[in-house]
Structures are given as C-alpha cells and as structure tokens.
C-alpha cells in the first residue's frame, strides 16, 4: 500500500481498509497543528491508487466501508476526484460508505449537484475540522476561512444529503478570548445540523507556532480547569440535536446523545471543575504526543 507517513485516520469510523487519495494537507498552516508540516501536498498518482486497490480487492473484496486519506482529499476538484472514486467502486463494488475528513473550504469549489453525485457514489459522511465559529479565533490561528463560510458550506452539505461532523477545539483562543470562542462557536454550530459535535483540548505540541507564541508571552494557554470552564460555556449555549464526544486530546471522557443528556454532561463538567485533580490532568496532557 502506498501510504505516506504520518497516517491519521478517524478512530470513530471503521479504521480499515484505508486508501490514500492525497498526501498531506492543502492548507498546512494552522497555528496549533504540525500533523503534515514536513509533507508537501500532492495528489496520489492514479497508478499507485490502482495498485493499492488491486491489493485491497484481494484483502477485502467485500468491504462495505473505506476511509479516504489524507488530511483533506475532498480538496480535489470534482473532475479530479470523481475518477478516483469511480476507480475505488470498480475494485470494491460492495462499498456502501466512503468516509473522509476535510476542510470547510474544500466544499466551496463544488456545486450542490456535484455534492449529490459524491453522496450517491458513497461519500455520504465527512468530518469537518471547524475548530471555532468565532471569526477572531479563526483568524488568530490561521484557519483560512470565516464563520460565514462554515454556515454556507454546511448548508450546502445538508442540501446535498451528506452527513457531517463538526469539531470544537477547546482552548484554542487562549485565555483572553475564551468566552467569545465558546459562545460564538455554539451560535454558529446551532445554525447547522451536524450529526456529531466532537471536541478535543488544545495541546501545545513542539514545533507549533502557538507554542512559540506562548513562549514569547503572545498567547496565554488555558489551564485544565479553565479548559473545562470554556467547554461548559460552549455546551451551555449549544442546542444541536446531535451526538457529542470528547476525543483523545481531551482529559475528560464525555459521550452520548447531546440534547437528552445535556444537563448530565454539564453536571459532570461542573463536578470536574469543582473537584478534579488539575495537576493530574495536566500531567495527562503533557503525555500526549500528537493530534
């Protein structure tokens, strides 16, 4: 298989088989991320893709699902993406779902009709690394799009019938802008219809611009209690009828249907805010090595 290191895949989807469509990330300059910092973006050569599919045809001929790699394969134009998806269906005809993570602005270059075609061929569920719905925060960490872009592109996905996840990056605005990040993100998320809202906590990994800015006193990261307080504010204002989970860069595990369990989640967070061993949670975060 032609898989370019590092390999990141969504652990909440079936994690095998995987197929690489693109290498790296088209944006590759968010201030909190070094996932693909040393890997240039490129399309996977068609001959590599076909070789990998021949291999999967033997290893998983009846595969029902597949994850499309790498960071944002839907960045490809519709005309470049479709031949690759058609090739996948040729070799794995029993596929029902093709899953992909992608960026909000990857949807911009596709019409609603094109998105419907993608849905019909199997791309019916994607994960969007939104991180924030607050324009100040989005600009501060160089996400490359605005809150209005989030609304417009998510509404296109809804009209096309493509399910999507949205992420909230707890702590990414720093101490000074924490409240606005939480409240404005919830306001934007509430105008969308994600099937799942997931959140992780900001971890300042070596090599990230935010860590360097923190070292110069230009960014003030939240401590673990402040992270939980920010998440509490976000959930207080969130009204999405969705699933909710905290993923691997969080130090608390919260999951389940959101609206039926909203007060239970808020109570659990408040209990942690009041009673958790903050130093122990900080040590857990220090042991994290990557997104």
C-alpha positions as CSV (number, residue, x, y, z in Angstrom):
1,X,0.0,0.0,0.0
2,X,1.2,3.5,-0.8
3,X,0.6,5.3,2.5
4,X,2.6,8.4,3.3
5,X,3.6,8.8,6.9
6,X,2.2,10.1,9.2
7,X,-1.1,8.3,8.8
8,X,-4.0,9.8,10.6
9,X,-7.5,8.3,10.4
10,X,-10.7,8.8,12.3
11,X,-10.9,6.1,15.1
12,X,-14.7,6.5,15.3
13,X,-15.2,5.2,11.8
14,X,-14.3,1.7,10.7
15,X,-10.5,2.0,10.6
16,X,-9.8,-0.5,7.8
17,X,-9.4,-0.5,4.9
18,X,-7.8,2.8,4.2
19,X,-7.0,4.3,0.8
20,X,-4.8,7.3,0.2
21,X,-6.3,9.9,-2.3
22,X,-4.0,12.8,-1.5
23,X,-0.9,13.3,0.6
24,X,-0.7,15.9,3.4
25,X,-3.0,19.0,3.7
26,X,-3.6,21.8,1.2
27,X,-3.6,24.4,4.0
28,X,-1.0,23.0,6.3
29,X,-0.6,26.3,8.3
30,X,-3.0,26.2,11.2
31,X,-1.0,27.5,14.2
32,X,-1.9,24.6,16.5
33,X,-1.0,21.8,14.1
34,X,2.2,20.1,12.9
35,X,0.5,17.0,11.5
36,X,1.8,17.3,8.0
37,X,4.2,20.2,8.4
38,X,7.1,18.5,6.6
39,X,4.9,16.7,4.0
40,X,4.1,18.6,0.8
41,X,0.6,18.3,-0.6
42,X,0.1,16.2,-3.8
43,X,-2.5,14.0,-5.4
44,X,-1.8,10.3,-5.2
45,X,-0.8,9.1,-8.7
46,X,-3.6,7.1,-10.3
47,X,-1.2,4.2,-10.9
48,X,-0.5,4.0,-7.2
49,X,-4.1,4.2,-6.4
50,X,-4.9,1.3,-8.8
51,X,-2.1,-0.8,-7.4
52,X,-3.5,-0.3,-3.8
53,X,-7.0,-1.1,-5.0
54,X,-5.8,-4.4,-6.6
55,X,-4.3,-5.3,-3.2
56,X,-7.5,-4.4,-1.4
57,X,-9.5,-6.4,-3.9
58,X,-7.7,-9.4,-2.6
59,X,-7.5,-8.5,1.1
60,X,-11.0,-7.0,1.5
61,X,-13.1,-7.9,-1.6
62,X,-16.4,-7.4,0.3
63,X,-15.5,-4.2,2.1
64,X,-18.6,-2.1,2.9
65,X,-16.7,1.0,4.1
66,X,-13.4,2.7,3.4
67,X,-11.7,5.8,4.8
68,X,-10.2,8.2,2.2
69,X,-6.9,9.7,3.2
70,X,-5.1,12.0,3.8
71,X,-6.0,15.2,5.6
72,X,-8.5,16.7,3.1
73,X,-8.9,14.5,0.0
74,X,-12.1,16.5,-0.9
75,X,-9.9,19.4,-1.7
76,X,-9.6,17.9,-5.2
77,X,-11.9,19.4,-7.8
78,X,-14.9,17.4,-8.7
79,X,-13.4,16.5,-12.0
80,X,-10.2,15.2,-10.4
81,X,-12.0,13.5,-7.5
82,X,-14.6,11.5,-9.4
83,X,-12.3,9.3,-11.5
84,X,-10.6,8.3,-8.3
85,X,-13.9,7.4,-6.5
86,X,-15.1,5.6,-9.6
87,X,-11.9,3.5,-9.6
88,X,-12.5,2.6,-6.0
89,X,-16.0,1.5,-6.8
90,X,-14.7,-0.6,-9.7
91,X,-12.4,-2.6,-7.5
92,X,-14.6,-2.6,-4.4
93,X,-18.2,-2.8,-5.8
94,X,-19.8,-3.6,-2.4
95,X,-18.8,-0.4,-0.8
96,X,-21.6,1.5,0.9
97,X,-19.8,4.3,2.6
98,X,-16.6,6.3,1.8
99,X,-15.6,8.4,4.8
100,X,-13.3,11.4,4.7
101,X,-12.1,14.3,6.9
102,X,-11.8,17.6,5.1
103,X,-11.7,21.3,5.4
104,X,-14.7,23.7,5.3
105,X,-13.3,25.5,2.2
106,X,-12.9,22.2,0.3
107,X,-16.7,22.3,-0.2
108,X,-16.6,25.7,-1.9
109,X,-15.4,24.5,-5.2
110,X,-18.3,22.0,-5.6
111,X,-21.9,22.7,-6.5
112,X,-24.8,21.2,-4.6
113,X,-25.4,18.9,-7.7
114,X,-21.8,17.8,-7.6
115,X,-22.1,17.1,-3.9
116,X,-25.2,15.0,-4.6
117,X,-23.1,12.9,-7.1
118,X,-20.4,12.4,-4.4
119,X,-23.1,11.3,-2.0
120,X,-24.6,8.8,-4.5
121,X,-21.2,7.3,-5.1
122,X,-20.7,6.7,-1.4
123,X,-19.2,9.9,0.1
124,X,-22.2,10.4,2.5
125,X,-20.4,11.2,5.8
126,X,-17.5,13.6,6.4
127,X,-15.7,15.2,9.3
128,X,-15.0,18.9,9.2
129,X,-12.2,20.3,11.3
130,X,-14.1,23.5,12.1
131,X,-12.4,24.3,15.5
132,X,-14.2,27.5,16.1
133,X,-17.2,29.6,15.0
134,X,-15.6,32.8,16.2
135,X,-14.0,35.0,13.5
136,X,-11.4,36.5,15.8
137,X,-10.2,33.0,16.8
138,X,-10.3,31.6,13.2
139,X,-8.1,34.4,12.0
140,X,-5.9,34.2,15.1
141,X,-5.0,30.6,14.4
142,X,-4.9,30.9,10.6
143,X,-7.7,28.5,9.8
144,X,-8.2,30.1,6.4
145,X,-12.0,30.6,6.4
146,X,-14.7,32.6,8.3
147,X,-17.7,31.7,10.4
148,X,-19.9,32.7,7.4
149,X,-18.0,30.2,5.3
150,X,-18.8,27.5,7.8
151,X,-22.5,28.3,7.6
152,X,-22.6,28.4,3.8
153,X,-20.7,25.2,3.2
154,X,-22.5,23.2,5.9
155,X,-25.8,24.2,4.5
156,X,-24.7,23.0,1.1
157,X,-23.8,19.6,2.6
158,X,-27.3,19.5,4.2
159,X,-29.0,20.3,0.9
160,X,-26.9,17.6,-0.8
161,X,-27.8,15.0,1.9
162,X,-24.2,14.5,3.1
163,X,-23.9,13.9,6.9
164,X,-21.1,15.8,8.7
165,X,-19.3,16.1,11.9
166,X,-18.1,19.4,13.4
167,X,-15.2,19.9,15.8
168,X,-14.8,22.5,18.6
169,X,-11.1,22.9,19.6
170,X,-11.3,23.7,23.4
171,X,-8.7,26.3,24.4
172,X,-7.6,27.4,21.0
173,X,-8.5,31.1,21.6
174,X,-6.3,31.3,24.7
175,X,-7.4,32.9,28.0
176,X,-8.2,36.4,26.7
177,X,-10.8,35.3,24.1
178,X,-12.0,32.1,25.7
179,X,-15.6,33.2,26.4
180,X,-16.2,34.6,22.9
181,X,-14.7,31.5,21.3
182,X,-17.1,29.3,23.3
183,X,-20.3,31.4,22.8
184,X,-19.8,32.3,19.2
185,X,-18.8,28.8,18.2
186,X,-22.1,27.5,19.8
187,X,-24.0,30.2,17.9
188,X,-22.6,29.0,14.6
189,X,-22.9,25.3,15.3
190,X,-26.6,25.9,16.3
191,X,-27.3,27.2,12.8
192,X,-26.0,23.9,11.3
193,X,-27.2,20.3,11.6
194,X,-24.2,18.2,12.4
195,X,-24.7,14.5,13.2
196,X,-21.9,14.8,15.7
197,X,-20.1,17.5,17.6
198,X,-16.7,16.5,18.8
199,X,-14.2,18.3,20.9
200,X,-10.6,18.0,21.9
201,X,-8.4,20.1,24.1
202,X,-5.7,22.3,22.7
203,X,-2.3,20.7,23.3
204,X,0.7,22.8,22.5
205,X,2.9,20.3,20.7
206,X,6.6,21.1,19.9
207,X,7.0,22.9,16.6
208,X,3.6,24.6,16.7
209,X,3.5,28.4,16.2
210,X,1.1,28.7,19.2
211,X,3.7,27.1,21.5
212,X,6.3,29.5,20.2
213,X,3.9,32.4,20.8
214,X,3.2,31.2,24.3
215,X,6.9,31.1,25.0
216,X,7.1,34.8,23.9
217,X,4.1,35.8,26.0
218,X,1.9,36.4,22.9
219,X,-0.5,33.6,23.7
220,X,-1.8,32.6,27.1
221,X,-3.0,29.0,27.2
222,X,-5.8,27.9,29.5
223,X,-5.0,25.6,32.4
224,X,-7.1,22.4,32.7
225,X,-9.8,24.0,34.9
226,X,-10.1,26.9,32.5
227,X,-10.4,24.4,29.6
228,X,-13.3,22.7,31.4
229,X,-15.0,26.1,32.2
230,X,-14.7,27.0,28.5
231,X,-16.2,23.7,27.4
232,X,-19.0,24.2,30.0
233,X,-19.8,27.6,28.4
234,X,-19.8,26.1,24.9
235,X,-22.2,23.3,25.9
236,X,-24.5,25.6,27.9
237,X,-25.1,27.6,24.6
238,X,-25.1,24.5,22.3
239,X,-28.6,23.4,21.1
240,X,-27.7,21.0,18.3
241,X,-29.7,17.7,18.2
242,X,-26.6,15.6,17.7
243,X,-24.2,13.1,19.2
244,X,-21.4,14.5,21.3
245,X,-18.0,13.3,22.3
246,X,-14.7,14.4,23.7
247,X,-11.8,12.8,21.8
248,X,-8.2,11.8,22.5
249,X,-6.8,15.3,23.2
250,X,-9.4,15.9,26.0
251,X,-8.6,14.8,29.5
252,X,-12.2,14.0,30.3
253,X,-14.4,11.4,28.6
254,X,-17.9,12.6,27.8
255,X,-20.0,11.0,25.1
256,X,-23.6,10.2,24.0
257,X,-26.7,11.9,22.5
258,X,-26.3,15.6,23.3
259,X,-29.8,17.1,24.0
260,X,-31.2,14.3,26.1
261,X,-28.0,14.3,28.2
262,X,-27.1,18.0,28.1
263,X,-27.7,18.6,31.8
264,X,-26.0,15.4,32.7
265,X,-22.9,16.4,30.7
266,X,-23.0,19.9,32.2
267,X,-23.2,18.5,35.7
268,X,-20.3,16.1,35.0
269,X,-18.2,19.0,33.8
270,X,-19.1,21.2,36.8
271,X,-18.2,18.4,39.1
272,X,-14.8,18.0,37.4
273,X,-14.3,21.8,37.6
274,X,-15.0,21.7,41.3
275,X,-13.3,18.5,42.3
276,X,-10.8,17.2,39.7
277,X,-7.1,16.9,40.4
278,X,-6.0,19.6,38.0
279,X,-2.3,18.8,38.3
280,X,-3.0,15.1,37.4
281,X,-5.0,16.2,34.4
282,X,-2.1,18.5,33.3
283,X,0.3,15.5,33.6
284,X,-2.1,13.5,31.3
285,X,-2.0,16.3,28.7
286,X,1.8,16.5,28.9
287,X,2.0,12.8,27.9
288,X,0.1,13.4,24.7
289,X,2.3,13.3,21.6
290,X,0.2,14.2,18.7
291,X,-3.2,15.0,17.3
